[in-house]
Amino acid sequence: MKLNRRDAWALYVQEAEKLPFDAGNLPDAIPNGSFEDGEGDIPADWALVRGMIRVSTEWCASGGCDGGRCLRLTPWGGGASWHSRPVAVTPGAQYVFRCRMRRAGEPGWAEGAEVSWVGLVFCDAAGRPLRDDGEYGRPLLLVRAHSTEGWVEAWRHLTAPEGAVALRVNFRLDRGEPESDDPYRASHYGEVDSGDWWIDDVRLDRMPLPIEPARGVLCIHTAGGDARLRITDMHGETLAPPDTFAYYGGDGCFHTLTDDTRVFLPAGGYTVEAMRGFQRDPFSKAVEVVEGHECPVSVEMPRVADWPAHGWYAGDHHCHLAFDGHTRYPLMGIDDVYRIARGEGLDYLSFCGDLHDQHAYADWRDAGRPRDARPDGAFEREDFVAAVSFEARNDLLGHLCLVNAPGHVAPAHPEALVPTGTERALLLRRSDSRGTRGALAVAHPFAGLDFERIAESLASPAKTRCYRELPVDAAVGFGDVIDILTGEPGEREQSRSVYC
């Protein structure tokens, strides 16, 4: 999405003002969240505010997560926007929003959309939308994924603000147009009308949920939040709870966006482990879960080293979200990535987003970091340094991560011979009016190379993503840092940079 939070909120309010509201007739749960009921072309208790039936949206008779009915949105025809009937909430109460969704289409179509969000907006007794400017109170959640591995669960923790009486759910997709003079965007986004977005099984659960029969509940409190957690039973089996971010090859490890986590488990013995990098003591405790009772665990990870105090920061300059391949977490945002990185013990993260992410972040930074106009990725913590950057992908010459780039990064077609790494480096070394300067990180410089036939590899245009300019840039002092890559297990080999 190409809007900052202030402009996106104004766009939402303009649309929400058209919707009816009856504070005296609010259901306790989202009605018709399965989309099974209704007549004609519109499911009961849902309103189509913009879009054309059977062109940009459809109430599908089949194909849902259980084979039944579902909603479908597409950029074709301009997109669509659906709103649920408001559901009653209690101020101060905590909730979990859940739905099932599926996406398919060419890479980049979702990032190319003008709007691609799930709106979770609280209303007052008059039906007026309540804006929450809290760091994690984002009412309009971007959906960046261009594809998912079938139907996946999307979820978000919510707290009803003061004055809230209702919550309204909104699914909105607006078609985007690549800039006519921007060959990079036209190439990257591909066919902007290729995308499809299916939605089903929309729910809102008030927390905490009651203890399930024949189970107890493990209540984990993580002081300061953000940590890698793992729960292991007496047989060595790991148990990752729902509504958390788990790794493909993380041996049962997971991250949660809340300081307090409740996990329903059969009675028995378990081990709770936590860590936050190598500057803190890891945590491990054996506990006994009793049927029908709560088992509290308070996680403490005292600091044993303070590298930033001595000028050393553990971090990552090369990190994407829903950029290549499928995603299991379609509502994960850049701020969530920062919290996970912090929970891994990193002190900084330079996130490589899309061009409009980098531009929005630079505009917000140059405007003095206004609170009400924060873009996704404007994350601020005293013990964590965050920035939104961009990976310049030139498949012939190589890829570059532009860390903390001043101003707007100019696009370039992936196969273009210019701009070269030298030009990128000079751009980063020119500070803007606020003195912002950047660093140049060479991404996966040895990707695709056959080291037994190195000269032939470098001479072959078929070998892409390797950084052919590395010797020159290193000689003239333009390469600030390079990736050190590790392989992650999974169906496709993944790479990430890990260095200090």
N, C-alpha and C positions, 0 to 999 in steps of 0.2 A: 504494500500500500504506500502511496506517495504522499500521504497527508500526515502532518504532525498532530498531536493529540488535540490541540485547540481547534484546528480546522475540521478534524474528524468528528469531534463532539458537536460542532455547529451543524455539520451535515446530518448527524443522527437526530438532533433535536428538531431540525426542520422537517424531517420525515415523521418523527414520533408525534408531533403536534396534530397530525391528521387522524390519529387513532382514538377510538372511544375509550373511556375509562369509567368504571363504576366501582368505587371503593367499597360499597355495601354488598357486592356480589363477586367476591374473589374466591376462587377455589384454593384448596390447601395443597394441591399438587398440580404440576403442569398437565392440563387436560389434553388428551389425544396426542401424547408424545410419541405414540407408535404410528400415527397418521393412518390408522385403520378406518376411522369413522369420517363420514362426510358425504356430500352429494355433488354431482356434477364434476367440476374441475378443481374444486377447492376443498381441502380437508377441514373438518369442523374445528373451531377454536383457533384457527390460524388465518391471518390476513395477508394477502398479497398487496403490498403497497406500490411496488413498481415491478415491471417485467411483463412479458407476454406469454400466456399459457401456450404450451406446445412449441414455443420458439426459444425463449430464454429460460423457461422453467417448466416443470411438469410434476403433477401428483401421480407418481408411478403406481400402476396397479400391481406390480410385482418387482422382485429384485432387491427388496429390503434385506436387512441383516439376518432376518429369519425367513426370508423368502416372500414376505408380505409386502405391504405398501411402504412407500418412502417418498421423500422430496428429492428433486433433482434440480440443480441450478447450472447454468452454463453461460460463458461470456457472449455466446452467439446472440445477436439481437440486442446487445447492450447490458445484459445481466438481469438480476432480479433481487428482490428484498422481501423476506417473509418475517412476520412478527407473530409471536404467540399471544394468547390471551394472558393478561397479567395474573400472577399467582401470589397469594398472601405470604408475607414474611414478617418476622418480628425484629425490631431494631436491636442490634447487638448480637443477634444469634448468628451462628456459623452454619454454613451450608456447603455442599459439594454439588456442583453442576456436572452432569454427565450426558453424553450422547454418543452415538455411533456414527462414524462418517467414513466415506470412501472417496478417493480422488483418482483421476486418471487423465492423461494428456501429455503433450510434448513438454520436455523440460523448459522451465522458465515461464509458462503461461500464467501461473499464479502470481509470481513476482511482477509480471507485466500488468496485472490487473490494477485498475485505479483504486478499487476497494475490494478487500477479501477478508471479511471479519465475522466473528461470532460476537454479538452484542449481548452482554449480561448487565442490564441497566435497572437499578432500583428507582422506584417512583414514590413521591409523597402522596398524601391523602387527596390532593387535587390532580394527581396523575402526572405531575411535572417530573421529568427525569432529574435524578440527583447525581451530580458529577462527583466522583471520588478521585482526588488528585494524589492519593497516597501512592507510595512507590510501587506497591503490588496491588493496588485497587483498580487496575486498568479495566474499565467497563467494556472496551472494544478490543477484543483479542484478535490479532492478526492470524490468519491461516496461510502459512507460507508454502505448504507442501503442494507440489504439483502432482504427486502420486502417492498412494499408500499400498501396502501389501494386503489388499482386500479390505474388509471392514475392520476398523480399529476403534478403540475406546478413546474419546476425548474427554478431558475432565478439568475442573478448576475449583479451587477452594475460594469461598466468598464469605464476607462478613457484612451483614446488613447495617448500613450506617444509621445514625440518629435521624429520626423523621421518616424512615422508610416504612411503607406499608405493603409494597408489592414489588415483584421482579418481573421484567418482561425480557423474553429471549428474542434475538434478532439474528437471522442468517442473511448476509448481504454480499453480493458479488457484482461489481461494476466492471465492465470491459475497459481495458486500457489500450492506449495507442502508443507504440514506440515513436520517438521523435523522428520526423521525416528525414532529418539530416544526420541521424545517428545510426550508422551501419552496424555498430556493435550491438545495440539493443535489438535491432531487427533480426540479427543473426542469433543472438542468445535466446530471445523469447520464442523464436520460431513462429508457428501459427498461433496467434493469440486466441483464436476461437476454438482451439483443440480441446480445451479443458472441460471436464465434467465433475460435479460435486454432488454426491448423494448424502442424505442425512436421514437418520432414523433413531428411534428409542431415546427420546429427549426426556431427561429426568432432573429433579432437584431434591436432594436429600438433606434433611436437617441433621446437624451433628450435635453431640455425638450419637451415633447409632446405638440402640440397645444391645446388650450382650447377647450373642446368638446362643441358642440351646446347645448344651454339651460342650461349651467353649468358655474360655476366659479371655481377658483382653490384656495385652502387653502395652503399657503406656510409657512410651519413650520420650523423655524431654532432653533436648540437645541444647545445652547452654550456649548462647550466642548464635545458634542456628547453623545451618550449612555444614554438613559432614557426610562422608561416605559411611553408610550403615550396612550391617549384615546380621541376619538372624539365622541361627543353625539349630536344628533339633538334635535329639540324642543319637540319631542315626547318621548325623553328618549332612543331612539334607538341608539346603538353604531355602528360605521362604521370603520372597519379595512381596510385600503387600500391594494392594491396588492403589491407584492415585499417587504413584511415585514414579520416578524416572530410573529405570534399570538398564544395565549394560547388556549388550549381546554376549560378550565374553567376560563379564565381570565377576564370575564365580558367585552369583547371587547378591552382589552388592547393589545398592540403590541409593538414590537421593530423594529427599522430600522437600517441598517448598514451605513447610511449616516447622516451627520449633518443637511442636508436640505431635507425636504420631501414635495412633491407636491401631493395634494389630490383633485381630481375632484369631485365636489359636486353640487347638485341642489341649486339654490338660496335660501337663508333663514338663520335662526339663528342657531348657533352651539356653543358648549362649548368645548374648548381644555384643557385637563388636562395632567400633567406630574409629575412624581416623580422619585427620585433616592434614595430609601432607607429612613432611619430615621435620617440620619445625615444632610439632606438638607431640606429646606422648599419646600413643594409641590407647584405646579403651577396650576392655573386655570384662564381661561379668556373666556368671552363670546364674540363672533365675528359674523359679518354679512357677508355672502358670496353673492356677486353681480354677476349676469349673465355676462359672458364675461370679467370679471376682476380678478385680483389677490388680495388675501387678506393675507397680511403678518402677521405672528405671531412670535415673538421672545421669546423663552422659557428661563426663568432665574430661577435657583434653588440655591439660596445662601446657603452656608454651615452654619449650626447652631451648629454643634458638630464635633469634630475631635478626634474620639476614637483612631486611629492609633498613634496620637501624644502622647498618654498616654499608649501605649503598647497593646491596644485592637483592634483586627481585626475581623470584621464581615465577615464570609465566609462559605464555604461548602467544605467538604472533600469527598463527595460521589455524583458524577455526571457522567452520561453516555450520549452517543450520538448514536442513532440507534443500541443500544446494545441488547435490548429486544423488540420484537414486531415490528410494522410498523413505518414508518416515513412519515411526510407530507412535509419535507424539505430535499430532497436528496442531495443538494449541501451545506448544512450547515457543516462547519468545526469546529475544536476545537477552533480556534481563534474567530469564531463567537459566540461560547458559552461563551467565556471569555467576549466579549463585552456586551452580554446580562446580564451576571452576574454583570458586572460593572454598567450597567444601572439599575440593581435592587438594587444598593447601597452596594454591597459586596466589601470588600477590598482584598479578596483573594479567589482563587478557585483552589482546587486540583482535576484535571480532571482524572477520572478513565477510561483509554483507554484500548486498546488491548495490549498484551505483546510487540508487535513490536513498538507500540507508546511509551511505557515506555522506551524500550531499545534505540530507536532513540533519545528521549529527553535526556536520561542520556549520550549518546555518544556525543551529541551536547554540553551539559553542560560541560562535561569533556574535550572537545576539545577547550574550551575557548569561546563558543557561537559564532562561525563564522557566519557572516551575510548571506553568499551565500549558506549555508548548513542547514538553519533552517528547522526542521521538523514541521509538523502540530502541533500547540500547543505551539510553541516558541513565546509567546506573551509577549511584554515588554511595560510597562507603569509605570511612576513614582508613580502613585497613586494606583497601583494594582499589587498584587503578584500572579503570575500564575505558576503552575507546572503540569506536566503530570505524573500521577501515575498509579496504578493498583489495582484492587480489586481481592484479592486471594479468590477464591470461593471454599470452601470445604463444600459441602452440609451437611455432617454429623457433623463436628465440628463447622462450622459457617463460615461467610465471614469476611474478613479483608480488609480495605482500607489502602494501604501502602503509606503514604504521603511523598513525596520528598525522595524516596528511593535512597540510594547511589548505583551506579553501576547497573547491570542488575538484575531484579527480576527473580529468578529461577522459572520455571513452576512446577505445581503439578497437578496430576489428580484430578478432583473435588471430587471423592469419596475416595481418598487415606487418610490414617491415618496420614501421614506425608507429608510436615512439619507441625508441630503444631504451634499454636499461639505463644508459647514461642520462638520457633526457628525464627519465623518471627520477633519478637520483638528484639531478639539479633542481627539479620541481620541489622535492621534499626539503632541500636545504635552503630554499627561499622562504623565509618566515613571512607570515601575514601581518596585519596591522596589530595583532595582539601578541606577536612574537612566537606564534605556534610553529614548531619545526617537527619534521618527521624523520623516520628511519626506514631504510630499505632492507627488506628481508627476502632472500632468495628462496623460493619455494621448490621443494623436491628437486634439487639441481641434477640429480643423477637418474631421474625417472626414465625408464625405458631403455637405458643404455646396456649394451652387451660389452662387458669389460674385457672380454677376450678379443673383441674386434672393435676397439674403442674408436679408432679413426674412421672406420666405415660407418659406425653408428652415428657419429657426429655429422658425417657428410650426407646422411640419408634424410631427406625431408619426411620420410615415413616415421621416423623416430620423433615423437612429439613430447612436449612438456619438459624435456631436459634443458638445462640452462646453458646454452652455447656461449653466452657472453661472459660466463663466470671468470675465465682467466683474464679477460680484458678489464672487467669491473674490479676484480681483486687487485690488479696491477695499479690501477689509478685510484684505489681506495674508495670505490663506490659501494661495495658490498658490506653492509653493516653486520649482517648475520645470515647464516644459512640454516635450513631445516636439518634437524637430526631426527630421523624417522624410525618409528617402531611399528611392527606389524600387529594388527589386532585380529584375533580369530573371528571367523564368520564365513558366510558364503562368498563374499567378495573381499579381497584384501584391502584393508583400509590403512591409511597412514595419518599420523599426527606428529606434530613437532613437540618435543619435550626437552627443555634446556633451561638453564638459569642465566 
